[in-house]
Amino acid sequence: MSAADQDELDARFMGEALRLAREAAARGDVPVGALVVHEGSIIGTGFNTREDAGDPSGHAEIVALREACRVTRRWRVDGATLYVTLEPCPMCAGALVNARVRRLVYGADDPKAGAVRTLFRICDDPRLNHRMEIRAGVLAEPCAAVLSDFFRGIRGRGRARSFGPGGPRRA
């Protein structure tokens, strides 16, 4: 595949990840979307579900990897590419390494928790048992904008979401 064809394919799949990010926002969760692609077919999709599910592991990448593994009936996704709108955090970067993702394509850098290029380099650390090809910055501006718009809206409503929709839960 030519570089131009790969660029076009990456932009198309990142556009789908952006659609998933917007779905997360519509549900009140941080707008991050991800998908797993193998041999040109989407085998897993996900968006953040932490708030909705009350699950700290409900990151878009984890949700998409879980679906891909259910589809393939394997814990490894050898040969797959994961597309995600935001640079993965340490938990997600570790999951990508453990799942043996071949290639990672992400949109916006994450200066607060990025574990691929910004704060850490987990996905290509030579000390780990697997490394992957990384392409950063695909549709970075729209990926960053969906996050900025979401947080601007929350600040405008004047309520924090750190404990979910109803505030802290009491036993």
Secondary structure, DSSP 8 states (H G I E B T S, - for coil): --HHHHHHHHHHHHHHHHHHHHHHHHTTS---EEEEEETTEEEEEEE--HHHHT-TT--HHHHHHHHHHHHHTSS--TT-EEEEEE---HHHHHHHHHTT-SEEEEEE--TTT-TTTTS--GGG-TTSS---EEEE-TTHHHHHHHHHHHHHHHHHHT---TT-TTSS---
